Amino acid sequence: MNSGFFFALLLTGSALAADFDLLITNAQIADGGGGPIAHGSIAVKAGRIVAVGQVEGSADTVIDAGGKVAAPGFIDVHTHSEDICLIPAAENFLRMGVTTIITGNCGHSRTDVAKFFQEIEESKVALNVATLIGHGSVREQGMGGSFIRAPNEEQLATMKGLVDQAMKDGAVGLSTGLIYVPGSFAKTDELVALAKVAAAHDGIYVSHMRYETVRIFEALDEIIRIAKEAKIRAEVSHIKLSGPTAWGKAKEVLSVLDKACADGLKITQDQYAYTASSTGLRQTLPDSALEGEPADFVARIADPQKKAAIIASMAKMRDRQGRKDYGYAVIARCKADPSLNGKTIPEVAKTRRGADTLDDQIEVILEIEAQGGASAIFHGMNEDDLQTFLKHPLTMVASDGGPRRLGEDVPHPRSYGNNARALGRYVRELKLLTLPEAVRRMTSLPAQTFHLKDRGMIQVGAHADIVIFDPAKVTDPSAFSDPHHYAEGFEHVIVNGGITIRDGKLTEMRSGGPLRMGH
C-alpha cells in the first residue's frame, strides 16, 4: 500500500468518525435544577454529557425521545443494598429511573469499604453505588459483644479508626440506626465523637433517629446537637411520624428543622412515598430483650420473670404509639417459616395458635424472634403527614429499599415503585409537586447534599446518567399484597453513558460501579 493511499484512507476514516457516542434528540429536558423544562438534545461522549440544547453532529447511537422527558438519573440516597453484588443488574432500581444508590444506611453497612468497592467492580454492577459507614456495624466490631454501656477509651479509638479508614476508602459519611441494637445503646457523646471523624473527611451524618413517635422532638434535639458539635451536615432518614399518638405533628417537626437551618446548620431529610415502613419484627420488642446473642433472647423468654418484664415493656411501647394490638404489622420475610410471608400478626396467631387475641399475638412475636426473626411491613403513618413532609423543599425522594428478585418473599413495594409513585401519584394526580421540582428532589438535591461530584444535573461536563420517561404513563403497579412488579413508563435508562434500559427492555450493559467520596 503506497503512503498516499494510506494517508487518504486515514482521512476517510477520520471523516466518518462520529462526533458523539450517543445523541438523545427531541427531548423535553428537566435538567435537575428545578427550572422550566426545555426542548432539545443531549450529546454524550466517553461517559460525559458534552452538549445540551440545539446540538449538531453525528452519533454512533441515536435515541429519539419522542417528546418525552429526559432527566438526570435518579439518586436514591437511602437504600439497604449491601447484597448488591448478588443482584448486580438491580433491575428494580433501573426500571424506576434510579442510576445511583447510597447504601449503608440506618447504622448497618459493610465496614470493609475498599473490599466492598472492589467486589462491586468485579461484579459489574449496573448502578453507581456509594456507601455510608454504619455506626451500628462499627459498634459491633469495637465493643466486644457487650453493648449496654459506653465504650472505654480503647474501644472508642477502635471505632474512630474504623470510621476514619472507611472515609479514606471513599465512604460518603456516617450513618446511625438509633432504634436498632447496638446503636440504640449509644449515648450522644459517642455519636458526636464519631461524627467528627466523618466531618474531617467532608462526610455527612445520616440518622435513623432515636424516636419517630410522639418523642420525635427529643430525637430532633439530638441530631441538631450532633450537627452543631461535630460541625457536620446532617440528614434525617425516612422522615416520618409513627403511630396515631404522633400523627398531625409534621408541621411542628419541620419548624424545628427550619429553625436549625436558619441558625446556620445544614440539615435535610429523605422520605419514601408510602404510609407504611419496613424493618425487623423485633422492633416491637424492647432493646434490652435483644442485647447479646440469639441464644440470650431464647434464655430470657424461658425465664418467666424476664419474659413478663419483656411483655410489660411491649405494652408500654404500644401505649406510647396508641396501638391496641399488632394488626398493623405484616410479615415480609420469615426464613424459618416462609408460609407466614404476607400475613398480619393476628393472622399468624390464628394460624399457629388457633386464636388472635393480644396475648396470642405477643406469643407469636416472641416465637418468631426465637426462631431467627422476620422482617415486616408496618402500616403506621398518616397520609396528611406524608404530604406535608413531601412538600418541604429539602425533602428528597428515597426508597429505603434494596435490590430485589422477582417473586422472592413479600417485600415492601417501595423497592419497585418509589420514584414512579412520587411522579405518578404526587406529581401527576395530586399535583403536590411540579414535575421539575420532583426531579430536583431526586437528582441535584441528593447530589449536592451528599457531595456527589458532577451528578444530578443535565449539563455539560456531568456524568451521563440519564432517564427518559413518559410522565403521563409513569406508574407503580407494585402493591403491598402483590409487590413484584416493575415500575412502568421508563423507556430508556443510561448509566455513565451506557444504555442499561433501551425501549423498555433491560440490556446487557453494566456501566455502573463504586462511587467514592468526591467522585
GIKA-V57868 format. One record per backbone hydrogen bond with DSSP energy under -0.5 kcal/mol. NH is the residue of the N-H (numbers start at 0). CO is the residue of the C=O. Records with the same first field share a line. If there is no record, write none. Layout:
NH = CO + CO
This chain:
5 = 1
6 = 2
7 = 3
8 = 4
9 = 5
10 = 6
11 = 7
12 = 8
13 = 9
14 = 10
15 = 11
16 = 12 + 13
19 = 57
20 = 43
21 = 43
22 = 60
23 = 41
24 = 22 + 62
26 = 39
27 = 67
28 = 26 + 37
29 = 27 + 69
30 = 28
37 = 28
39 = 26
40 = 52
41 = 23
42 = 50
43 = 21
44 = 47
47 = 44
48 = 461
49 = 42 + 47
50 = 42
52 = 40
54 = 52
59 = 19
60 = 20
62 = 22
63 = 61
64 = 24 + 62
66 = 25
67 = 64
68 = 468
69 = 27
70 = 68 + 466
71 = 29
72 = 464
73 = 96
74 = 441
75 = 73 + 99
76 = 74
78 = 101
79 = 400
83 = 80
85 = 82
86 = 82 + 83
89 = 86
92 = 89
93 = 89
94 = 90
95 = 92
96 = 93
97 = 92
98 = 73
99 = 73
100 = 127
101 = 75
102 = 100 + 129
104 = 78
107 = 104
108 = 106
112 = 110
115 = 111
116 = 112
117 = 113
118 = 114
119 = 115
120 = 116
121 = 117
122 = 118
123 = 119 + 120
124 = 119
125 = 87
127 = 98
128 = 512
129 = 100 + 127
131 = 102
132 = 172
133 = 131
134 = 174
136 = 106
137 = 133
138 = 134
139 = 135
140 = 136
141 = 137
142 = 138
145 = 142
146 = 144
148 = 146
155 = 151
156 = 152
157 = 153
158 = 154
159 = 155
160 = 156
161 = 157
162 = 158
163 = 159
164 = 160
165 = 161
166 = 162
167 = 163
168 = 164
169 = 166
170 = 165
171 = 130
173 = 203
174 = 132
175 = 205
177 = 207
179 = 176
183 = 179
184 = 181
185 = 182
189 = 186
190 = 186
191 = 187
192 = 188
193 = 189
194 = 190
195 = 191
196 = 192
197 = 193
198 = 194
199 = 195
200 = 197
201 = 198
202 = 197
203 = 171
204 = 232
205 = 173 + 203
206 = 234
207 = 175
208 = 206
215 = 212
217 = 214
218 = 214
219 = 215
220 = 216
221 = 217
222 = 218
223 = 219
224 = 220
225 = 221
226 = 222
227 = 223
228 = 224
229 = 225
230 = 226
231 = 226
232 = 202
233 = 265
234 = 204
235 = 267
236 = 206 + 234
238 = 235 + 269
241 = 211
242 = 379
243 = 320
244 = 320
245 = 242
246 = 242
248 = 245
252 = 248
253 = 249
254 = 250
255 = 251
256 = 252
257 = 253
258 = 254
259 = 255
260 = 256
261 = 257
262 = 258
263 = 260
264 = 259
266 = 264
267 = 233
268 = 393
269 = 235
270 = 395
273 = 271
276 = 377
278 = 375
280 = 373
282 = 279
283 = 280
284 = 281
288 = 285
289 = 285 + 286
290 = 286
295 = 292
296 = 292
297 = 293
298 = 294
299 = 295
300 = 296
301 = 297
302 = 298 + 299
303 = 301
306 = 302
307 = 303
308 = 304
309 = 305
310 = 306
311 = 307
312 = 308
313 = 309
314 = 310
315 = 311
316 = 312
317 = 313
318 = 314
319 = 315
320 = 316
321 = 317 + 318
322 = 317
328 = 325
329 = 376
330 = 342
331 = 374
332 = 374
334 = 332
339 = 336
340 = 337
341 = 330
342 = 339
344 = 325 + 328
347 = 343
348 = 344
349 = 345
350 = 346
351 = 347
352 = 348
353 = 348 + 349
354 = 348
360 = 356
361 = 357
362 = 358
363 = 359
364 = 360
365 = 361
366 = 362
367 = 363
368 = 364
369 = 365
370 = 366
371 = 368
372 = 367
374 = 332
375 = 278
376 = 329
377 = 276
378 = 327 + 376
379 = 377
380 = 274
385 = 381
386 = 382
387 = 383
388 = 384
389 = 385
390 = 386
391 = 387 + 388
394 = 391
395 = 268 + 393
396 = 440
397 = 270 + 395
399 = 77
400 = 77
407 = 404
408 = 406
409 = 331
414 = 411
415 = 412
416 = 412
417 = 413
420 = 416
421 = 417
422 = 418
423 = 419
424 = 420
425 = 420
426 = 421
427 = 422
428 = 423
429 = 424
431 = 425
432 = 425
437 = 433
438 = 434
439 = 435
440 = 436
441 = 437 + 438
442 = 438 + 439
443 = 31
444 = 439
446 = 442
447 = 443
448 = 444
449 = 445
450 = 447
451 = 446
452 = 450
454 = 451
457 = 30
458 = 456
460 = 48
461 = 458
462 = 453
463 = 46
464 = 462
465 = 463 + 493
466 = 70
467 = 491
468 = 68
469 = 488
470 = 468
472 = 469
473 = 469
474 = 487
478 = 481
484 = 482
486 = 415
487 = 474
490 = 467 + 488
491 = 467
492 = 500
493 = 465
494 = 497
495 = 493
496 = 463
497 = 494
499 = 492 + 497
500 = 492
501 = 504
503 = 490
504 = 501
506 = 499
511 = 124
512 = 126
514 = 128
515 = 513
516 = 169
517 = 450
518 = 515
